[in-house]
């Protein structure tokens, strides 16, 4: 398949900056870049039209970027709690997806879409996880996702306490005397 040449209308991660001419596969262009208005086909007419509107597009992009940076400063260090059912080992019955994180973030005061959440893989265990939320192609913020079985457990996890089977094992190990200690396992004499 022959590559399709496009002009980027905004920065696209791992592809290029605004105004660059790039070659991509036809499917990527047809299914993502063109419908999302992130690029134009690099025809003579489109190149001329882009050059005429370049200053205006760059000004709009700069304005949106500054707006995103202000929002990022305001909500820096955002943490959301997601309550899920989980087994004794801490494995979730299901997983936490980008949609769940977007909903929780919206409830916390930052309105975003699920497409803005960058999730390398679904969250399938209890605990704290870091995800990235893209506010603008050049501005992203880290969001801490606290997945717990209850609000109390979420508070304990946020304080740094270990929760679940690992914590139970640690408590049991702390309660039983070690066998190498002098007098360990001996009965006291009366």
C-alpha positions in Angstrom: 0.0 0.0 0.0 1.2 3.5 -0.8 1.5 6.0 2.0 -0.8 9.0 2.1 0.8 12.5 2.5 -0.9 14.8 4.9 -0.4 18.2 6.5 -0.8 18.1 10.3 -3.2 20.7 11.7 -2.0 20.1 15.3 0.7 18.2 17.1 0.2 14.4 17.0 2.1 12.4 19.5 4.8 10.2 17.9 4.1 11.6 14.4 4.9 15.3 14.2 4.2 19.0 14.9 1.6 21.3 13.4 2.4 22.2 9.8 4.6 19.3 9.1 4.0 17.1 6.0 4.0 13.5 7.0 3.4 10.2 5.2 1.1 7.7 7.0 -0.8 4.5 6.1 -4.1 5.1 4.3 -6.1 3.5 7.2 -4.5 5.7 9.8 -5.3 8.8 7.7 -8.8 7.7 6.7 -9.9 6.4 10.1 -8.2 8.7 12.6 -6.4 11.8 11.4 -8.9 13.1 8.8 -12.1 12.5 10.7 -10.6 14.0 13.9 -9.6 17.1 11.9 -5.9 16.6 12.9 -4.7 16.7 9.3 -5.5 17.6 5.7 -4.5 15.7 2.6 -1.4 17.4 1.1 -2.9 18.5 -2.2 -1.9 21.8 -3.9 -5.1 23.5 -2.9 -4.9 22.3 0.7 -1.3 23.3 1.0 -2.1 26.8 -0.3 -5.1 27.1 2.0 -3.1 25.9 5.0 -0.3 28.5 4.3 -2.9 31.3 4.2 -4.5 30.2 7.5 -1.3 29.1 9.2 -0.9 32.2 11.4 -4.6 32.0 12.5 -4.3 28.2 13.2 -1.1 28.8 15.2 -2.7 31.6 17.3 -5.7 29.3 18.0 -3.4 26.5 19.0 -1.4 28.8 21.3 -4.6 30.1 23.0 -5.9 26.5 23.6 -2.5 25.5 24.9 -2.3 28.4 27.4 -5.8 27.5 28.5 -4.8 23.9 29.0 -1.7 25.0 31.0 -3.9 27.1 33.3 -6.2 24.1 33.9 -3.1 21.9 34.5 -1.8 24.3 37.2 -5.2 24.5 38.9 -5.7 20.7 39.1 -2.1 19.6 39.5 -1.8 16.5 41.7 -5.4 15.4 41.1 -6.3 12.1 42.7 -9.5 10.1 42.1 -11.0 7.2 44.0 -12.7 4.3 42.2 -14.5 1.7 44.3 -14.5 -1.8 42.9 -15.1 -5.3 44.1 -12.0 -7.5 44.3 -10.9 -10.9 45.5 -8.8 -11.6 48.6 -5.6 -11.4 46.5 -6.4 -7.8 45.4 -7.4 -8.7 41.8 -10.4 -6.9 40.5 -13.5 -8.6 39.2 -13.1 -6.8 35.9 -10.9 -3.8 35.3 -10.8 -0.1 35.5 -11.0 1.5 32.0 -10.3 4.9 30.6 -14.1 5.6 30.7 -14.2 4.9 34.5 -11.2 7.2 35.0 -12.8 9.9 32.9 -16.1 9.7 34.9 -14.3 9.8 38.2 -12.2 12.8 37.1 -15.3 14.6 35.9 -16.9 14.0 39.4 -13.7 15.4 40.9 -14.1 18.7 39.0 -12.1 18.3 35.8 -14.4 17.6 32.8 -12.6 15.3 30.3 -13.5 12.6 27.7 -12.3 9.1 27.8 -10.1 9.7 24.7 -8.1 12.1 26.8 -7.0 9.4 29.3 -3.8 7.6 28.3 -3.9 4.2 29.8 -1.1 1.9 28.9 -3.1 -1.1 30.1 -6.4 -1.6 32.0 -6.0 -1.4 35.8 -6.8 -4.9 37.2 -5.6 -4.7 40.8 -6.3 -2.7 43.9 -3.9 0.1 44.8 -2.6 3.4 43.4 -1.8 3.9 39.7 -0.6 6.9 37.7 -2.3 7.7 34.4 -1.8 10.6 32.1 -4.6 12.9 31.0 -4.0 14.9 27.8 -5.6 18.3 28.0 -4.0 19.5 24.8 -1.6 17.8 22.4 1.3 19.6 24.1 -0.1 19.6 27.7 -0.8 16.5 29.9 -1.1 16.0 33.6 -0.6 13.0 35.8 -3.7 11.7 37.7 -3.4 9.3 40.6 -6.1 6.6 40.5 -6.8 5.0 43.9 -8.7 1.7 43.3 -10.1 0.3 46.5 -13.0 -1.9 47.8 -14.3 0.8 50.1 -13.8 4.5 51.0 -12.0 3.5 54.2 -9.6 1.3 52.3 -9.0 4.1 49.8 -8.0 6.4 52.6 -5.6 3.9 54.1 -4.0 3.4 50.6 -3.7 7.1 50.2 -1.8 7.3 53.5 0.6 4.7 52.2 -0.6 1.7 54.2 -0.6 -1.7 52.5 -4.1 -3.2 52.1 -5.3 -6.7 51.2 -3.6 -10.1 51.4 -0.1 -8.5 51.5 -1.0 -6.5 54.7 -2.6 -9.6 56.3 0.5 -11.6 55.7 2.7 -8.9 57.1 0.6 -8.7 60.2 0.7 -12.5 60.7 4.5 -12.4 60.3 4.8 -9.6 62.9 2.6 -11.5 65.4 4.5 -14.8 65.3 8.0 -14.9 66.9 10.8 -15.8 64.6 12.3 -19.3 65.2 15.9 -18.0 65.3 15.2 -15.7 68.3 16.4 -17.1 71.7 13.5 -18.6 73.6 11.3 -18.6 70.5 8.6 -21.3 70.7 9.5 -22.3 74.3 6.8 -22.5 77.0 7.3 -20.2 80.0 8.0 -22.1 83.2 5.7 -21.6 86.2 
